[in-house]
Amino acid sequence: MIGGGLAGLASAVALAEAGLEVQLLEKRPHLGGRATSYTLPDGTEVDNCQHVTLGCCTNLADFYRRAGAGGKIRFYDKLYFVDRKGRRSTMEASKLPPPLHMAPSFLFFDALTFADKWGIAKAILAIAWSGGRSSGIDSISMLEWLRRMKQTQGAIERFWRVVLVSALDEELARTDARYGIDVFWKAFLGSRGGYRVGIPSVPLGELYEGCREAIARRGGPVRLRSGVREIRIRDGRFAGAVFEDGSEVSADACVVAVPHNVLLGLLPKEFGEPGGSLEGLRKIRSSPITGVHFWFDRPVMKEPFLTLLDHTTQWVFNKTLLYGETGARGQYLQLVISASYDLVPRSRQEIIDLCRRELADVLPASSEAQLEKATVIKEISATFSPEPGVDRWRPSQKTEIANLFLAGDWTRTGWPSTMEGAVRSGYMAAEAVLAAFGRPQEFLQPDLPFEGLSKIWAKRKIAVGS
């Protein structure tokens, strides 16, 4: 197993539980890949970026259970929004059946006008009526689909963009409409609990200790700081992985779970050349995420998290509250900006100043508080970009090499670049490995079952073959 991110960990744990001896190689000093935490020079542990799950992420929930971390994820039934004027709105499920269960909160959402809501309601019902299927929209952007649905600019900026840029880490004009529609169907329309936000109550790095133990139980080592510089293929089969120091390790099979823009540098060059089986990886672009960490000398925020409207900052997480540090003197906040292209060239201080000004809009107490410490973390290639038509470039977990497999959210999973997609890829790679060994086993979990009218509409569409 090359790569100790979510995809690699999910695959490794599944294979270890199936009875295989797994050796996991990770070049960093910690597990988790892009969804991890590390220690600052002063001893403070920070997440590289706040990662959340949703109720519809069934495979991620299964992975956390296998890793012994299920109890470290706290779910919230209420979503909190705030606009530039500081007005708060909330959304939560009512007793109405899906897809109508969010309607009461939506009707009283102060940041939207009647025209905004009317347009959104028609588009949402169109998604629900179709059973979440997105026929007839091949290779168009989410923004184009919204314009076809005659959405107001207010609806686009204060509703669709707020949800989808955070979920998909890409701007609407560069997002495949299929992914955007799928997010709303699975998270907000298909079932009552799909939208629930799950947030770790510990630093991300603490979620993966159970993975190390699961692998070790089968006698397989977890080797950190073990960067691989080359994957060797001999006689049409995986022969070994060469470390940066020139040493080599062999195995009966290999799962490579590294970012798509790293993989081709490890494999023989013919894989990525014109006509090569992985040539399409060169056409998959990446999107950035920026995380900003603030430590104030006093509490400035009461909610566990806030989604900001009309700002560059998209989310603010009250890490002090989320970690259960109720007696703390100060307060630690983490801010997240997805698809942060504009911030990539900006300096650390410019980003800090921008975020402080935006916090003052929505958290007035922050302007009076003393900022004791701040740090900025830019993930330049945080996710693959879900551009229109990108699926045609995403490879399967199987390769032309019988004992070489791929895992990563960028492989063909049916999901965009999310933690759920990463775990799905890991499970699918594990299933492929076991099938190749003549020991088929299933790990992939089904989606949440449809409920209410959504269940009826989904079945109706299946019945007519749409």
C-alpha positions, 0 to 999 in steps of 0.5 A: 500500500503506497499512500496513507491518506484516507483512500490508502487507509480505507483500503489497507484496513479493509484488506487487513480485516480480510486476512491479508498482510498489508505493508503501508508506506507513507512519505509523511510523518503522519497518517491522513494525507490531506485530512490530517493534523500536525503540530506547530513549533509551539506545540499546538496541534492544528488540522491542515483544514477543517474536514466535515462529513455529512449524514449521506457519507455512508462509507466514511462512517463505516471507515470511522467505525472500522478505525475505532473513531466513530465516537469521535464524530459529533453530528449536528442537526441544525445549520447556521448561516449569517450574512454581512449584516450579521443576521442569523438564519438556521436550517434543520429538518421538520417532520414533513416527509422528504424532500419537503422536510427542509421547506419550513426552514427554507421559507424563513431563511432571511437572506433570500428574497421571495423571488430567490426562494421561488426560483430555488423551490422550482429547481429543487423540485425538479431535482427531486421529481427526477429522482436525483437523475441528471439526464440531458446535461452532459458536460455542462457546468452547474452555473449553466444549469442554474441559468437554464433553471432561471435562478436569480443572482441572489439565489445563485450567490446566497444559496447554490454557491454557498453550499456547492463551493464548500462541498465540491471545492470549485466555482459553479462555472467550473463544476459539472452539473451532475455533481451539483445536482447529486449533492442536493439529492443525496444531502438535502432531498433523498432522506431526512438525515443526509444533510446532518453535519458531522465534525470531529471532536478531536484533531484529525490525526487522532482519528487514524490510530485505529488504522495502524492497530488494525494493520499491525494485528495482521503483522503488517508494518506502517512505515512513515517517512517512507517516500517511494520514488519509483514503481517497478513493472517487470514482465507485465506485473508489479515487481516492487516499490523503490524508496528514495534511498534506493532500497526496494520492497516487493509484494504480491500486489500493490495499491497506489493511493497517491494524488493523481498529479503524483502517480505518473511520476512513479510509474513507467513513463508509457502510462502517461504518454499519448495513448497510455492507459493513464494519459487522462490524468494529465487533464485533471486539474486541481483546486485549492483550499485555504485554512486560517486559524485564529486564537483569541484572548476571549470568547467571540462566538457562541455557535459551533460553526457558521456558514458565511454569506457574501464573504470570501470566508465560507465557514467558521468553526468554533474549535474550542466548543467542538473540542469540548473545552468549555472552561477555556479562557480564550477561543480558537476558531478555524476559517475555511475558504474553498476554491481559494484561487484568489488567495493563493498569491496573497501573503499570509498577513493579507489573508489574516487581515481579510479574514479579521475584517470579515469576522468583524462583520459577523462576530462583532466581539472579535474586533475587540478581542486580542488576536494572540496567534494566527496561522494560514495553511494553503493546500494548493492542490487540495482536491481534483477539480470536478470540471464538466466532463472530468469523469471521462479522465478518471481511471478505474481502480484496476489497471492493465497490470494484473496486480497493480491497483489504484485508490484515490478520490480522483479514481472512478467512484461516482463521487466528487473529490470528498472524503467519502469519495476517497474511502469509496475508492479505497474499498473498491480497490480492496474489493479488486485486490481480493477478487484478483486473489480469488477471495471476493468480498464486498466493503462498499456501503449502500447510500442512505435509503430514500424516504418519503416522497423521494423514495416514491419518485426515485422508484418511479424514475427507475421504473420508466428507465430514466 
